[in-house]
Amino acid sequence: MRSFPKDRYISEQWAQQEWEQVWCRGWQAAAHISDLRSPGDFVVYDIGRESVLLACGADEKIRAFYNVCQHRGLRLVDDDCGHSPSFRCPYHSWRYSNEGALEHVPHQEGFAGELPEQGMGLTELPCEVALGFAWISLDPGAEELTEYLKDMVPLLGHYEFENMQLMQDQTVSVNCNWKAVLDNFSELYHVPYLHPQHRRFVDCTTATNELYEGGHTRVVVPGATTDSLFSVPDEPTDILIMQLTALGLNPQDYHGRVPDIQQAVRVAKRELGQSSVPYYANFTDEELTDVMQTNVFPNAVFSYSPEMCWLIRPRPHPTDPNRCYLDKLSFERTATPVEESVRPERDSFDYQDVIEGRKSMTDTIDQDLSLLAHAQQGMQSAGFKEVWLNDVEVRISHFHEHLNQCVGEAG
């Protein structure tokens, strides 16, 4: 798929088609299981016009429900996450259990007849756990999550995201379509120009793109090296020095030997895998150094290595196709399990806060945000008709081909 009209980024009709055929189908990574480990734990996941309440019941099963009271439709829970023995509607005090059952109705005798015994609990949605996350679907007849993720589990499962700790939870509102964000995280074409710092520690030039059934993709970027598009430095870069030092290696030993650093890092981690960092034994030599990014259709972008994971998750605005929300959940893994700690609060802000330096989502994402709103503005111009894709943007092409299949478009 080399080109397609710009309508999908700016059209309300396209957004409605996506809502019906994409967001109301398939599966979405809604919450990390660390937020839902104990009975009473809950998370709220907002997607478009809907809000989904995920809760851990007394039976320790994670369930998902539409986040709405069955009395007169009030949003039931406003907090992002937390712990509660039950859910009480703040309007008329209807109370629901963590399993979604209606437990109490004040002045129930005042209702004409009796409230039906069935059908008055919270409306349940498909919810399953995989890859360290609770996934939800707005489709009551959704295919099994195991089938949806059949090609993803072999790529991601051994990273054991369930054993990682949430370090930061951020959400930024952006004046662009959610797919503009996803496109940005689906190609490396822009990296040498917008992210020159990357040449100091990864080789984007020789990265490998992989395409999977269902619109899913992966890119493998060689790490612990420098970008082969540029000359090899005589001395290790600052980032490589940090990596060597963290593993007890002497950066001075690699004067004139920067290409040897990658193998040295692999050997050092392999040795640690036999002693103090046992989870290193899960990985191939390449996985010990390379940076991976796997996109699970429609909106879960996992960027990860053995020691960390980002879940980057663009979500559509409820009414405006020219706006979206971008979540970034940052996880880390340590050699030994971390004792229970206070969960970081969600930090929500506007992309202008990033542009003006009040907030940061890392240098790289800040740089991306500096241009995405401008790209959306350009999409509105009568002078721009359609998107054109380069061979190196094959992951974008694959995503949009599957998107076309979902919404029934020929191209």
C-alpha positions as CSV (number, residue, x, y, z in Angstrom):
1,M,0.0,0.0,0.0
2,R,1.9,3.0,-1.3
3,S,-0.6,5.8,-0.8
4,F,-4.0,6.6,0.6
5,P,-6.3,9.7,0.9
6,K,-5.9,12.0,3.9
7,D,-9.6,11.5,4.9
8,R,-8.8,8.9,7.6
9,Y,-7.0,11.5,9.6
10,I,-9.5,14.3,9.5
11,S,-12.9,13.0,8.6
12,E,-15.7,12.5,11.1
13,Q,-17.2,9.9,8.9
14,W,-14.0,7.9,9.0
15,A,-13.8,8.3,12.7
16,Q,-17.3,6.9,13.1
17,Q,-16.4,3.9,10.8
18,E,-13.3,3.3,13.0
19,W,-15.4,3.4,16.1
20,E,-17.8,0.8,14.8
21,Q,-15.3,-1.5,13.0
22,V,-12.1,-1.1,15.0
23,W,-12.7,0.2,18.6
24,C,-15.9,-1.8,19.1
25,R,-14.1,-5.0,17.8
26,G,-10.8,-6.6,18.7
27,W,-8.8,-6.3,21.9
28,Q,-7.0,-3.4,23.7
29,A,-4.4,-3.5,26.5
30,A,-6.3,-1.7,29.2
31,A,-4.3,-2.2,32.4
32,H,-1.1,-3.7,33.9
33,I,-1.9,-6.6,36.2
34,S,0.1,-4.9,39.0
35,D,-2.9,-2.6,39.3
36,L,-5.4,-5.5,39.7
37,R,-3.6,-8.0,41.9
38,S,-5.9,-8.0,45.0
39,P,-9.7,-8.2,45.4
40,G,-11.1,-4.7,45.3
41,D,-8.4,-3.3,43.0
42,F,-9.8,-1.4,40.0
43,V,-8.7,0.6,37.0
44,V,-10.7,2.8,34.6
45,Y,-9.8,2.7,30.9
46,D,-11.4,5.4,28.8
47,I,-11.6,4.7,25.1
48,G,-13.4,7.1,22.8
49,R,-17.0,7.7,24.0
50,E,-16.8,4.7,26.4
51,S,-15.4,4.2,29.8
52,V,-14.5,0.7,31.0
53,L,-14.1,-0.3,34.6
54,L,-11.8,-3.2,35.3
55,A,-12.0,-4.8,38.8
56,C,-10.5,-7.7,40.7
57,G,-13.3,-9.7,42.4
58,A,-13.3,-11.6,45.6
59,D,-12.5,-14.7,43.5
60,E,-9.4,-12.8,42.3
61,K,-10.7,-12.9,38.7
62,I,-10.3,-9.7,36.7
63,R,-13.5,-8.5,35.0
64,A,-14.4,-5.6,32.9
65,F,-17.7,-3.6,32.8
66,Y,-19.1,-0.5,31.1
67,N,-18.4,2.2,33.7
68,V,-22.0,3.3,34.1
69,C,-24.7,3.0,36.7
70,Q,-27.8,1.0,35.6
71,H,-30.2,3.5,37.3
72,R,-29.9,6.7,35.2
73,G,-26.7,6.3,33.4
74,L,-24.2,8.2,35.6
75,R,-20.5,7.5,35.2
76,L,-19.9,5.2,38.1
77,V,-16.1,5.7,38.9
78,D,-14.1,8.8,38.2
79,D,-10.7,7.8,39.7
80,D,-8.0,6.4,37.3
81,C,-7.4,3.4,39.6
82,G,-7.5,2.4,43.3
83,H,-9.1,0.0,45.7
84,S,-12.7,-0.3,46.9
85,P,-14.8,-3.0,48.5
86,S,-17.6,-2.0,46.2
87,F,-18.7,0.7,43.7
88,R,-21.3,3.2,44.8
89,C,-23.0,5.6,42.4
90,P,-22.5,9.1,43.8
91,Y,-25.9,10.2,42.5
92,H,-28.5,7.9,44.2
93,S,-26.1,5.5,46.0
94,W,-26.8,2.3,44.0
95,R,-24.0,-0.1,45.0
96,Y,-22.3,-2.8,43.0
97,S,-19.9,-5.5,44.0
98,N,-16.5,-6.0,42.4
99,E,-18.0,-8.8,40.4
100,G,-20.6,-6.3,39.0
101,A,-23.7,-7.5,40.9
102,L,-26.2,-4.9,42.1
103,E,-25.9,-5.1,45.9
104,H,-28.1,-2.3,47.2
105,V,-30.8,0.1,46.0
106,P,-32.1,2.7,48.5
107,H,-35.9,2.8,48.8
108,Q,-36.2,-0.1,46.5
109,E,-39.9,-0.4,47.5
110,G,-40.6,2.8,45.6
111,F,-40.0,1.3,42.2
112,A,-43.1,0.2,40.4
113,G,-43.3,-3.5,41.1
114,E,-39.8,-4.9,41.8
115,L,-36.5,-4.3,40.0
116,P,-35.8,-7.4,37.9
117,E,-33.4,-9.8,39.6
118,Q,-31.5,-10.3,36.4
119,G,-29.9,-7.7,34.2
120,M,-29.5,-4.9,36.7
121,G,-25.8,-5.5,37.4
122,L,-23.0,-3.8,35.6
123,T,-22.8,-4.7,31.9
124,E,-19.8,-7.1,31.6
125,L,-17.3,-7.0,28.7
126,P,-14.8,-9.6,27.5
127,C,-11.7,-9.4,29.6
128,E,-8.6,-11.7,29.6
129,V,-5.1,-11.5,30.9
130,A,-2.0,-12.0,28.7
131,L,1.6,-10.6,28.5
132,G,1.2,-9.0,31.9
133,F,-1.8,-6.9,31.0
134,A,-5.6,-7.1,31.3
135,W,-7.1,-6.8,27.8
136,I,-10.6,-5.8,27.1
137,S,-12.9,-5.9,24.1
138,L,-16.1,-3.9,23.4
139,D,-17.4,-6.8,21.3
140,P,-19.3,-9.4,23.3
141,G,-18.5,-11.9,20.6
142,A,-14.8,-11.1,20.3
143,E,-12.5,-13.9,19.2
144,E,-10.4,-15.5,22.0
145,L,-7.5,-13.3,23.0
146,T,-5.1,-16.3,22.6
147,E,-6.0,-16.3,18.9
148,Y,-5.8,-12.5,18.6
149,L,-2.3,-12.6,20.1
150,K,-1.1,-15.9,18.6
151,D,1.9,-14.3,16.8
152,M,2.6,-11.8,19.6
153,V,3.0,-14.2,22.6
154,P,6.2,-15.9,21.2
155,L,7.7,-12.4,20.6
156,L,6.8,-10.9,24.0
157,G,6.0,-13.6,26.5
158,H,9.6,-14.3,27.7
159,Y,10.1,-10.6,28.6
160,E,7.7,-11.2,31.5
161,F,6.2,-7.8,31.6
162,E,4.1,-9.1,34.6
163,N,7.3,-9.0,36.7
164,M,8.1,-5.3,35.9
165,Q,7.2,-2.4,38.1
166,L,5.4,0.7,37.0
167,M,7.7,3.7,37.4
168,Q,5.7,6.4,35.6
169,D,2.2,6.9,34.2
170,Q,1.7,9.8,31.8
171,T,-1.1,11.0,29.5
172,V,-0.8,13.9,27.1
173,S,-3.5,15.4,25.0
174,V,-2.4,16.0,21.4
175,N,-3.9,18.0,18.6
176,C,-3.6,15.3,16.0
177,N,-5.4,12.1,14.9
178,W,-4.5,9.0,16.9
179,K,-3.2,7.3,13.8
180,A,-0.7,10.1,13.2
181,V,0.8,9.1,16.6
182,L,0.8,5.4,15.7
183,D,2.4,6.1,12.3
184,N,5.1,8.0,14.0
185,F,5.9,5.0,16.2
186,S,5.8,2.7,13.1
187,E,8.8,3.9,11.1
188,L,12.4,4.9,11.6
189,Y,12.6,7.0,8.4
190,H,12.5,10.2,10.5
191,V,15.0,9.2,13.2
192,P,18.3,10.5,11.7
193,Y,16.7,13.9,11.2
194,L,14.5,14.4,14.3
195,H,16.3,12.2,16.8
196,P,20.1,12.5,16.1
197,Q,20.9,11.3,19.6
198,H,19.9,7.8,18.6
199,R,22.9,7.3,16.5
200,R,25.0,7.2,19.7
201,F,23.5,3.9,20.9
202,V,21.4,2.0,18.3
203,D,21.7,1.2,14.6
204,C,18.4,2.3,13.0
205,T,19.9,1.9,9.6
206,T,20.1,-1.9,9.8
207,A,16.8,-2.4,11.7
208,T,14.6,-5.2,10.6
209,N,10.8,-4.8,10.1
210,E,8.4,-7.7,10.6
211,L,4.8,-7.9,9.6
212,Y,2.2,-10.2,11.1
213,E,-1.4,-11.2,10.5
214,G,-4.0,-8.9,12.0
215,G,-2.1,-5.6,11.4
216,H,0.5,-6.3,14.1
217,T,4.2,-5.4,13.4
218,R,7.6,-5.5,15.0
219,V,10.9,-3.7,14.5
220,V,14.2,-5.0,15.8
221,V,16.9,-2.3,16.2
222,P,20.5,-3.4,17.0
223,G,21.6,-1.9,20.2
224,A,24.9,-1.4,22.2
225,T,26.3,0.0,19.0
226,T,26.3,3.2,16.8
227,D,24.4,3.9,13.6
228,S,26.1,2.4,10.6
229,L,24.8,5.4,8.5
230,F,27.5,7.4,10.1
231,S,31.3,7.0,10.7
232,V,32.3,4.8,13.7
233,P,33.6,6.9,16.5
234,D,37.0,6.2,18.0
235,E,35.7,6.4,21.5
236,P,32.6,4.9,23.1
237,T,29.7,7.4,23.1
238,D,28.3,8.7,26.4
239,I,25.4,6.2,26.2
240,L,27.7,3.3,25.5
241,I,30.0,4.3,28.3
242,M,27.0,4.2,30.7
243,Q,26.1,0.7,29.4
244,L,29.7,-0.6,29.8
245,T,30.1,0.9,33.3
246,A,26.8,-0.6,34.5
247,L,28.1,-4.0,33.6
248,G,31.5,-3.5,35.3
249,L,33.3,-3.1,32.0
250,N,36.0,-0.5,31.4
251,P,35.1,2.0,28.6
252,Q,38.8,2.8,28.1
253,D,39.3,-0.8,26.9
254,Y,37.2,0.0,23.8
255,H,39.3,2.9,22.4
256,G,39.3,2.2,18.7
257,R,37.1,-0.9,19.3
258,V,33.5,0.5,19.5
259,P,32.2,-2.2,17.2
260,D,33.3,-4.8,19.8
261,I,31.1,-3.3,22.5
262,Q,27.9,-5.0,21.4
263,Q,29.4,-8.5,21.9
264,A,31.0,-7.5,25.1
265,V,27.7,-6.4,26.5
266,R,26.1,-9.7,25.4
267,V,28.8,-11.7,27.1
268,A,28.6,-9.7,30.3
269,K,24.8,-10.1,30.5
270,R,25.1,-13.8,29.7
271,E,27.4,-14.2,32.7
272,L,25.0,-12.3,34.9
273,G,22.2,-14.6,33.7
274,Q,24.0,-17.4,35.4
275,S,24.2,-15.6,38.8
276,S,22.7,-12.3,39.9
277,V,20.3,-11.6,37.0
278,P,18.7,-14.9,36.3
279,Y,16.1,-13.6,33.9
280,Y,18.8,-12.8,31.3
281,A,18.8,-16.5,30.6
282,N,15.4,-16.0,28.9
283,F,16.9,-14.2,26.0
284,T,19.0,-14.8,22.8
285,D,22.2,-12.9,22.4
286,E,20.5,-10.4,20.1
287,E,17.7,-9.8,22.6
288,L,20.2,-9.0,25.3
289,T,21.3,-5.9,23.4
290,D,18.7,-5.0,20.8
291,V,15.8,-2.6,21.2
292,M,12.4,-4.1,20.2
293,Q,9.1,-2.4,19.4
294,T,6.0,-4.5,18.8
295,N,2.7,-2.8,17.7
296,V,-0.4,-4.8,18.5
297,F,-3.4,-3.6,16.5
298,P,-5.0,-1.2,16.9
299,N,-3.2,0.9,19.5
300,A,-0.7,-0.9,21.8
301,V,2.9,0.0,21.1
302,F,5.3,-2.0,23.3
303,S,8.9,-0.7,23.3
304,Y,11.1,-2.9,25.3
305,S,14.3,-4.6,26.3
306,P,15.1,-7.2,29.1
307,E,15.2,-4.4,31.7
308,M,12.3,-2.2,30.7
309,C,9.1,-1.7,28.8
310,W,7.1,1.3,27.6
311,L,3.4,0.8,26.7
312,I,2.7,3.7,24.3
313,R,-1.0,3.9,23.7
314,P,-2.8,6.5,21.5
315,R,-6.5,6.8,22.1
316,P,-9.0,8.6,19.9
317,H,-10.8,11.7,21.2
318,P,-14.5,11.0,21.8
319,T,-15.7,13.5,19.1
320,D,-12.9,15.2,17.3
321,P,-10.7,13.2,14.8
322,N,-8.1,16.0,15.0
323,R,-7.4,15.3,18.6
324,C,-6.2,12.3,20.7
325,Y,-4.7,11.2,24.0
326,L,-1.3,9.5,24.2
327,D,-0.6,7.3,27.2
328,K,3.0,6.3,28.2
329,L,3.3,3.7,31.0
330,S,7.0,3.1,31.9
331,F,8.0,-0.1,33.5
332,E,11.4,-1.4,34.9
333,R,12.7,-4.8,36.0
334,T,15.3,-5.3,38.7
335,A,17.4,-8.4,39.4
336,T,15.5,-9.1,42.6
337,P,11.7,-8.5,43.1
338,V,10.8,-5.1,44.4
339,E,8.8,-4.9,47.6
340,E,5.4,-3.3,47.4
341,S,5.7,0.4,46.7
342,V,3.4,3.4,46.1
343,R,2.0,3.5,42.6
344,P,2.9,6.6,40.8
345,E,-0.1,8.9,40.1
346,R,-1.2,9.5,36.6
347,D,0.2,12.8,35.3
348,S,-2.1,14.3,32.6
349,F,-1.2,17.3,30.6
350,D,-1.4,19.0,27.2
351,Y,1.2,18.7,24.5
352,Q,1.9,22.4,24.8
353,D,3.2,21.7,28.3
354,V,5.9,19.6,26.6
355,I,6.6,22.1,23.9
356,E,7.1,24.8,26.5
357,G,9.3,22.6,28.7
358,R,6.9,22.2,31.7
359,K,6.6,18.4,31.1
360,S,8.7,15.7,29.4
361,M,8.0,12.2,28.1
362,T,11.7,11.7,27.2
363,D,13.7,13.7,24.7
364,T,12.6,11.4,21.8
365,I,8.9,11.6,22.4
366,D,9.1,15.3,23.2
367,Q,10.7,15.8,19.8
368,D,7.9,13.8,18.2
369,L,5.2,15.8,19.9
370,S,6.8,19.0,18.7
371,L,5.8,18.1,15.1
372,L,2.6,16.0,15.3
373,A,0.2,18.9,15.8
374,H,1.8,20.7,12.8
375,A,1.4,17.6,10.7
376,Q,-2.3,17.5,11.6
377,Q,-2.7,21.2,10.6
378,G,-1.0,20.4,7.3
379,M,-3.5,17.5,6.7
380,Q,-6.3,20.2,6.7
381,S,-4.7,22.0,3.8
382,A,-6.3,22.0,0.3
383,G,-2.7,21.6,-1.0
384,F,-2.4,18.1,0.5
385,K,-4.4,15.2,-0.8
386,E,-2.9,11.9,0.1
387,V,-0.1,10.1,2.1
388,W,2.8,8.6,0.2
389,L,4.9,5.8,1.8
390,N,8.5,4.8,1.4
391,D,9.7,1.2,1.5
392,V,11.1,1.8,5.0
393,E,7.6,2.8,6.1
394,V,6.3,-0.7,5.5
395,R,5.0,-1.1,9.0
396,I,2.7,2.0,8.4
397,S,1.6,0.4,5.2
398,H,0.8,-2.9,6.9
399,F,-1.2,-1.2,9.6
400,H,-3.3,0.8,7.1
401,E,-4.0,-2.2,4.9
402,H,-5.5,-4.0,7.9
403,L,-7.4,-0.8,8.9
404,N,-8.9,-0.8,5.4
405,Q,-10.0,-4.3,5.8
406,C,-11.6,-3.5,9.1
407,V,-13.6,-0.5,7.9
408,G,-14.4,-2.0,4.5
409,E,-12.4,0.4,2.4
410,A,-10.8,-0.6,-0.9
411,G,-7.9,1.8,-0.5
